[in-house]
Amino acid sequence: MTVAQKIRSLFADTRPLKSPHFRRLWLANIITVIGAQLTVVAVPAQIYDLTHSSGMVGLTGIFGLVPLIIFGLWGGALADHMDRRRLLIGTTLGLVLTSALFWLQDAFALNNVWILLAIFSLQQAFFAVNQPTRSAILPKIVPAEQIPAASSLNMTVFSAGAIAGPLVGGALIPVLGYSWLYLIDTVTLFATLYAVLRLPSLPPATKVTTPGLKSVLEGLRYLRLHQIVMVSFVVDLIAMIFGMPRALFPEVAHVNFGGPIEGGIEFALLYAAMPLGAMLGGIFGGWISRVFRYGKAVLISIVVWGVAIVALGIAFQCAPYATFPMLVIACIALSVGGAADMSSSAFRQGILLTGAKDDVRGRLQGVFIVVVAGGPRIADVLHGGAGEIVGPSVATWGGGLLVLLGIVLCAVAFPEFRKFSIRVEKQTS
């Protein structure tokens, strides 16, 4: 291998971009994700501004989790029943609508946290149907061996927007207010709508007759019989539920690091640090395509995540004694955690999409989105409540320790997952 080839191998595998459909969706995400992350920042910031309570910010977990579970599972069944392109068009329009409602509630100065939470729930319902459908079409538009690389590219773009969104949002909230952030999100969503409209018809290989409870249960039964896939969900739930303290960021930014109550640079840095790490992990993620022991890679990634969260909690606790150095350490810890989460997500998608049949991919992606997005929602509730009782620092580093304990137990209890290799699966299939 030449020096140039060695250098090239360090960077992300861009082969999936040769697919015009994947490339179009990926480029649209570059535009859309920044606006989406402005809303991600604005909603908890507005709630904390209205209530001055981390517990109320944590309520976004409940209001987001319920529609995610219901519509994530049902949406996966829909994706196995109808043309996935049509489903993506309908749900993308729904996301445009809810983003516009966020803008209207602030433009008319309703100042009602319950209206804000209701719109958030509606948005999560559309999101819960949209995301499993988008993931289920990946094997139709990129080769199977490129799925981890495609997932990494998607997460890299998402992470880049998640950096710009908080930084811009944290700076603009005190100047422009929340309504402009919501309006930007509404407008940028039309880029994704255009990319979805350009997709070909994408019917499932075998149509589910009735996308109701029976088909959902069939998908869950399939999952129960495939332990490797099931454990990939379990370890992610452990990582997210115990190790995602984002509901504490508004309070920590204001109380521990001295930022303004309505947002500010401290708040923005905490929100942007994790996606920065994920983006860098994606950019320098050429190694992902060369790893075949997916199970071991997932476990190691989550151990790194747990250690990073422990370090984050310690930085929160020491902030009153050395505010700026501890803010730097907190951001570094979040960045390391973000890179670990990116690699874990890429390998877990590889396990799921290469190991499942096409006629259940929608339903399993529905479970996946419930786990990936639902875990942090539960974490919002737990960390928000724990932060009120023991303080944000203890809630954070304590959660990180629980992540490490949970992953060690899973590695011991499920040796098949620890040994899982995609190369072995190809040889024996």
C-alpha positions as CSV (number, residue, x, y, z in Angstrom):
1,M,0.0,0.0,0.0
2,T,1.4,3.4,-1.0
3,V,1.6,6.4,1.4
4,A,-1.2,8.1,-0.5
5,Q,-3.4,5.0,-0.1
6,K,-2.6,4.7,3.6
7,I,-3.6,8.4,4.1
8,R,-6.8,7.8,2.1
9,S,-7.7,4.8,4.2
10,L,-7.8,7.0,7.3
11,F,-10.8,9.0,5.9
12,A,-14.4,8.0,5.5
13,D,-15.4,5.4,2.9
14,T,-17.4,7.5,0.3
15,R,-18.3,4.6,-2.1
16,P,-22.1,4.9,-1.1
17,L,-22.2,8.4,-2.7
18,K,-21.8,6.7,-6.1
19,S,-25.5,5.8,-5.7
20,P,-27.5,8.9,-7.1
21,H,-30.4,8.3,-4.7
22,F,-28.2,8.0,-1.6
23,R,-26.1,11.0,-2.8
24,R,-29.2,13.2,-3.2
25,L,-30.6,12.3,0.2
26,W,-27.2,12.8,1.8
27,L,-26.7,16.3,0.2
28,A,-30.2,17.3,1.2
29,N,-29.4,16.3,4.8
30,I,-26.5,18.7,4.8
31,I,-29.0,21.5,4.4
32,T,-31.8,20.1,6.5
33,V,-29.9,18.9,9.5
34,I,-28.7,22.4,10.6
35,G,-32.3,23.7,10.8
36,A,-33.3,20.5,12.6
37,Q,-30.6,21.0,15.2
38,L,-31.7,24.6,15.7
39,T,-35.1,23.2,16.9
40,V,-33.4,20.5,19.0
41,V,-31.6,23.3,20.9
42,A,-34.5,25.8,20.9
43,V,-37.1,23.5,22.5
44,P,-35.3,22.6,25.8
45,A,-33.9,26.2,26.0
46,Q,-37.4,27.7,25.6
47,I,-38.8,25.2,28.2
48,Y,-36.1,26.1,30.7
49,D,-36.6,29.8,30.0
50,L,-40.3,29.5,30.7
51,T,-40.0,27.2,33.8
52,H,-36.4,27.5,35.2
53,S,-36.7,23.7,35.9
54,S,-34.5,20.8,34.6
55,G,-37.4,18.6,35.7
56,M,-39.7,20.3,33.2
57,V,-37.0,20.0,30.5
58,G,-36.9,16.3,31.3
59,L,-40.6,16.1,30.5
60,T,-39.6,16.2,26.8
61,G,-38.5,12.6,27.4
62,I,-42.1,11.5,28.2
63,F,-43.7,13.6,25.6
64,G,-41.2,12.3,23.0
65,L,-41.0,8.7,24.1
66,V,-44.8,7.8,23.9
67,P,-45.2,8.8,20.2
68,L,-41.8,7.3,19.4
69,I,-42.9,3.9,20.8
70,I,-46.4,3.9,19.2
71,F,-45.6,5.4,15.9
72,G,-42.1,3.9,15.6
73,L,-43.4,0.3,15.8
74,W,-46.5,1.1,13.7
75,G,-44.4,3.1,11.2
76,G,-42.1,0.1,10.8
77,A,-45.1,-2.0,9.9
78,L,-46.3,0.6,7.4
79,A,-42.9,0.6,5.8
80,D,-43.3,-3.2,5.2
81,H,-46.8,-2.7,3.8
82,M,-46.7,0.3,1.4
83,D,-44.5,2.0,-1.0
84,R,-41.7,3.5,1.1
85,R,-41.3,6.5,-1.1
86,R,-44.9,7.6,-0.6
87,L,-44.5,7.1,3.2
88,L,-41.4,9.3,3.2
89,I,-43.2,12.0,1.3
90,G,-46.1,12.1,3.7
91,T,-44.0,12.1,6.9
92,T,-41.6,14.7,5.6
93,L,-44.6,17.0,4.9
94,G,-45.7,16.3,8.5
95,L,-42.2,17.4,9.8
96,V,-42.6,20.6,7.8
97,L,-46.0,21.2,9.4
98,T,-44.8,20.7,13.0
99,S,-41.7,22.8,12.5
100,A,-44.1,25.6,11.3
101,L,-46.2,25.1,14.4
102,F,-43.1,25.6,16.6
103,W,-42.5,28.9,14.8
104,L,-46.2,30.0,15.2
105,Q,-46.4,29.3,18.9
106,D,-43.4,31.6,19.6
107,A,-44.3,34.2,16.9
108,F,-47.6,34.7,18.7
109,A,-45.9,34.7,22.1
110,L,-48.2,32.0,23.5
111,N,-45.6,31.2,26.2
112,N,-47.3,28.0,27.1
113,V,-45.0,25.0,27.9
114,W,-47.8,22.5,27.4
115,I,-48.5,23.7,23.9
116,L,-44.8,23.5,23.2
117,L,-44.7,19.9,24.5
118,A,-47.8,18.9,22.5
119,I,-46.2,20.1,19.2
120,F,-43.0,18.3,20.2
121,S,-45.0,15.1,20.6
122,L,-46.6,15.5,17.2
123,Q,-43.2,16.1,15.6
124,Q,-41.8,13.0,17.2
125,A,-44.8,10.9,15.8
126,F,-43.9,12.0,12.2
127,F,-40.2,11.4,13.0
128,A,-40.9,7.9,14.3
129,V,-42.5,6.8,11.0
130,N,-40.0,8.7,8.8
131,Q,-36.7,7.4,10.2
132,P,-37.3,3.7,10.1
133,T,-38.6,4.1,6.6
134,R,-35.4,6.0,5.5
135,S,-33.2,3.4,7.1
136,A,-35.1,0.5,5.6
137,I,-34.5,1.7,2.0
138,L,-30.7,1.7,2.5
139,P,-30.1,-1.9,1.2
140,K,-32.2,-0.9,-1.9
141,I,-29.9,2.0,-2.8
142,V,-26.4,0.9,-1.7
143,P,-24.6,-2.5,-1.7
144,A,-24.9,-4.5,1.5
145,E,-21.2,-4.3,2.3
146,Q,-21.4,-0.5,2.2
147,I,-24.2,-0.1,4.8
148,P,-21.9,0.6,7.8
149,A,-20.1,3.2,5.6
150,A,-23.4,4.7,4.5
151,S,-24.6,4.9,8.1
152,S,-21.3,6.6,9.1
153,L,-21.7,9.1,6.3
154,N,-25.2,9.9,7.4
155,M,-24.2,10.3,11.0
156,T,-21.2,12.5,10.0
157,V,-23.6,14.9,8.3
158,F,-26.0,14.8,11.2
159,S,-23.2,15.5,13.6
160,A,-21.9,18.4,11.5
161,G,-25.4,20.0,11.7
162,A,-25.5,19.2,15.4
163,I,-22.4,21.3,15.8
164,A,-23.5,24.3,13.8
165,G,-27.0,24.2,15.1
166,P,-26.2,24.6,18.8
167,L,-23.4,27.1,18.2
168,V,-25.6,29.2,16.0
169,G,-28.7,28.6,18.0
170,G,-27.0,29.3,21.4
171,A,-25.6,32.6,20.0
172,L,-28.8,33.7,18.2
173,I,-31.4,32.8,20.9
174,P,-30.5,35.8,23.1
175,V,-30.4,38.1,20.0
176,L,-33.3,37.0,17.8
177,G,-35.4,34.8,20.0
178,Y,-36.7,31.3,19.3
179,S,-39.1,32.0,16.4
180,W,-36.3,32.6,13.8
181,L,-34.7,29.3,14.7
182,Y,-38.0,27.4,14.2
183,L,-38.6,29.2,10.9
184,I,-35.1,28.3,9.5
185,D,-35.9,24.6,10.3
186,T,-39.2,24.8,8.4
187,V,-37.6,26.2,5.3
188,T,-34.6,23.8,5.2
189,L,-36.9,20.8,5.4
190,F,-37.9,21.4,1.8
191,A,-34.5,20.2,0.7
192,T,-35.2,16.8,2.0
193,L,-38.7,16.8,0.6
194,Y,-37.2,17.4,-2.9
195,A,-34.7,14.5,-2.5
196,V,-37.5,12.2,-1.4
197,L,-39.7,13.2,-4.3
198,R,-36.8,12.2,-6.7
199,L,-36.7,8.6,-5.3
200,P,-38.1,5.8,-7.4
201,S,-41.0,3.6,-6.2
202,L,-39.8,1.5,-3.3
203,P,-42.3,-1.2,-2.5
204,P,-41.3,-3.9,0.1
205,A,-40.2,-7.2,-1.3
206,T,-43.1,-9.0,0.5
207,K,-46.0,-6.7,1.5
208,V,-47.4,-7.0,5.0
209,T,-51.1,-7.6,4.6
210,T,-52.3,-5.5,7.5
211,P,-49.9,-3.0,9.1
212,G,-51.5,-3.4,12.6
213,L,-50.7,-5.0,15.9
214,K,-50.3,-8.5,14.4
215,S,-47.6,-7.4,12.0
216,V,-45.8,-5.4,14.8
217,L,-45.8,-8.5,17.0
218,E,-44.5,-10.6,14.1
219,G,-41.6,-8.2,13.9
220,L,-40.9,-8.4,17.6
221,R,-41.1,-12.2,17.4
222,Y,-38.5,-12.2,14.6
223,L,-36.3,-10.0,16.9
224,R,-36.7,-12.4,19.8
225,L,-35.5,-15.3,17.7
226,H,-32.4,-13.4,16.5
227,Q,-30.4,-12.8,19.7
228,I,-27.5,-10.9,18.1
229,V,-29.9,-8.2,16.8
230,M,-31.8,-8.1,20.1
231,V,-28.6,-7.6,22.1
232,S,-27.5,-4.8,19.8
233,F,-30.6,-3.0,21.0
234,V,-30.1,-3.8,24.6
235,V,-26.5,-2.4,24.8
236,D,-27.6,0.8,23.1
237,L,-30.4,1.2,25.6
238,I,-27.9,0.8,28.5
239,A,-25.6,3.4,26.9
240,M,-28.3,6.0,26.2
241,I,-30.6,5.6,29.3
242,F,-27.8,5.8,31.8
243,G,-25.3,7.9,29.9
244,M,-27.1,10.7,28.1
245,P,-27.4,13.7,30.5
246,R,-28.5,16.3,27.9
247,A,-31.5,17.3,30.0
248,L,-29.1,18.8,32.5
249,F,-27.2,20.9,30.0
250,P,-29.4,24.1,30.4
251,E,-28.9,24.0,34.2
252,V,-25.2,23.1,34.1
253,A,-24.5,25.8,31.5
254,H,-26.2,28.4,33.7
255,V,-25.4,27.3,37.2
256,N,-22.0,25.4,36.9
257,F,-20.5,27.4,34.1
258,G,-22.1,30.8,34.6
259,G,-23.9,31.2,31.3
260,P,-27.1,33.3,30.8
261,I,-30.3,31.5,31.7
262,E,-31.7,31.8,28.2
263,G,-28.8,30.1,26.5
264,G,-25.4,31.5,25.5
265,I,-22.1,30.1,24.4
266,E,-21.6,27.7,27.4
267,F,-25.0,26.1,26.6
268,A,-24.0,26.0,22.9
269,L,-20.6,24.4,23.5
270,L,-22.1,21.6,25.6
271,Y,-24.6,20.7,22.9
272,A,-22.1,21.0,20.1
273,A,-19.2,19.0,21.6
274,M,-20.7,15.5,21.3
275,P,-21.7,15.9,17.6
276,L,-18.2,17.4,16.9
277,G,-16.7,14.2,18.1
278,A,-19.2,12.2,16.1
279,M,-18.3,14.2,13.0
280,L,-14.6,13.8,13.4
281,G,-15.1,10.1,14.1
282,G,-17.0,9.9,10.8
283,I,-14.5,11.9,8.8
284,F,-11.6,9.7,10.1
285,G,-13.8,6.6,9.9
286,G,-12.1,4.7,7.1
287,W,-11.2,2.0,9.6
288,I,-15.0,1.1,10.0
289,S,-15.1,-0.6,6.6
290,R,-12.1,-2.8,7.6
291,V,-13.7,-4.1,10.9
292,F,-15.6,-7.4,10.7
293,R,-16.1,-8.2,14.4
294,Y,-19.1,-6.0,14.8
295,G,-20.2,-7.3,18.2
296,K,-16.8,-6.6,19.8
297,A,-16.6,-3.2,18.1
298,V,-20.0,-2.2,19.5
299,L,-19.0,-3.2,23.1
300,I,-15.7,-1.4,23.0
301,S,-17.3,1.7,21.6
302,I,-19.9,1.8,24.4
303,V,-17.2,1.3,27.1
304,V,-15.4,4.4,25.7
305,W,-18.7,6.2,25.8
306,G,-19.2,5.3,29.5
307,V,-15.7,6.4,30.5
308,A,-16.3,9.7,28.7
309,I,-19.6,10.3,30.6
310,V,-17.8,9.6,33.9
311,A,-15.2,12.3,33.0
312,L,-18.0,14.7,32.0
313,G,-19.7,14.4,35.4
314,I,-16.4,15.0,37.2
315,A,-15.9,18.1,35.1
316,F,-19.3,19.3,36.1
317,Q,-18.5,18.8,39.7
318,C,-15.2,20.6,39.6
319,A,-16.6,23.5,37.5
320,P,-17.0,26.0,40.4
321,Y,-13.3,25.7,41.2
322,A,-11.9,26.1,37.6
323,T,-14.7,27.1,35.4
324,F,-13.0,27.5,32.0
325,P,-10.6,24.5,32.2
326,M,-13.5,22.3,33.3
327,L,-15.7,23.5,30.4
328,V,-12.8,22.5,28.1
329,I,-12.6,19.1,29.7
330,A,-16.3,18.7,29.6
331,C,-16.3,19.4,25.8
332,I,-13.4,17.0,25.2
333,A,-15.2,14.3,27.1
334,L,-18.4,14.9,25.1
335,S,-16.4,14.8,21.9
336,V,-14.8,11.5,22.7
337,G,-18.3,10.1,23.7
338,G,-19.7,11.4,20.4
339,A,-17.0,9.6,18.3
340,A,-17.7,6.4,20.3
341,D,-21.4,6.7,19.7
342,M,-20.9,7.2,16.0
343,S,-18.9,4.0,15.6
344,S,-21.3,2.1,17.8
345,S,-24.3,3.2,15.6
346,A,-22.5,2.3,12.4
347,F,-21.8,-1.2,13.5
348,R,-25.3,-1.7,15.0
349,Q,-26.9,-0.7,11.7
350,G,-24.6,-3.1,10.0
351,I,-25.7,-5.9,12.2
352,L,-29.4,-5.0,11.7
353,L,-29.5,-4.3,8.0
354,T,-27.3,-7.2,6.9
355,G,-28.9,-9.7,9.2
356,A,-32.6,-9.0,8.6
357,K,-34.8,-10.0,5.6
358,D,-36.3,-7.2,3.5
359,D,-39.9,-8.0,4.5
360,V,-39.1,-7.3,8.2
361,R,-36.6,-4.5,7.8
362,G,-39.2,-1.8,8.2
363,R,-40.5,-3.2,11.5
364,L,-37.0,-3.9,12.8
365,Q,-36.0,-0.3,11.9
366,G,-39.1,0.8,13.8
367,V,-37.8,-1.0,16.9
368,F,-34.3,0.5,16.1
369,I,-35.7,4.1,16.1
370,V,-37.6,3.4,19.3
371,V,-34.4,2.3,20.9
372,V,-32.1,5.0,19.4
373,A,-34.4,7.9,20.0
374,G,-36.4,6.5,22.9
375,G,-33.4,5.7,25.0
376,P,-32.4,9.4,25.3
377,R,-36.0,10.3,26.0
378,I,-36.0,8.0,29.0
379,A,-32.6,9.5,29.9
380,D,-34.1,13.0,29.8
381,V,-36.7,12.0,32.4
382,L,-34.3,10.0,34.6
383,H,-31.5,12.6,34.5
384,G,-33.9,15.5,34.9
385,G,-35.4,13.9,38.0
386,A,-32.0,12.7,39.3
387,G,-30.5,16.1,38.8
388,E,-33.2,17.6,41.0
389,I,-32.4,15.1,43.8
390,V,-28.7,14.5,43.8
391,G,-27.5,17.4,41.5
392,P,-26.4,17.3,37.9
393,S,-22.8,16.3,38.5
394,V,-23.6,13.1,40.5
395,A,-26.4,12.2,38.1
396,T,-23.9,12.4,35.2
397,W,-20.9,10.5,36.5
398,G,-23.1,8.0,38.3
399,G,-24.9,7.3,35.0
400,G,-21.5,6.7,33.3
401,L,-20.6,4.1,35.9
402,L,-23.9,2.3,35.4
403,V,-23.1,2.2,31.6
404,L,-19.8,0.5,32.3
405,L,-21.4,-2.0,34.7
406,G,-24.2,-2.8,32.3
407,I,-21.9,-3.4,29.3
408,V,-19.6,-5.7,31.3
409,L,-22.7,-7.8,32.3
410,C,-23.9,-8.0,28.7
411,A,-20.5,-9.0,27.4
412,V,-20.4,-11.9,29.9
413,A,-24.0,-12.9,29.5
414,F,-24.0,-12.9,25.7
415,P,-20.7,-14.3,24.4
416,E,-22.3,-14.9,20.9
417,F,-22.7,-11.2,20.5
418,R,-19.2,-10.5,21.7
419,K,-17.9,-12.9,19.0
420,F,-20.2,-11.9,16.2
421,S,-18.4,-11.3,12.9
422,I,-19.9,-10.3,9.6
423,R,-17.1,-12.3,7.8
424,V,-18.2,-15.5,9.6
425,E,-21.8,-14.8,8.8
426,K,-20.9,-14.5,5.0
427,Q,-19.0,-17.8,5.1
428,T,-21.8,-19.7,6.8
429,S,-24.8,-18.2,4.9
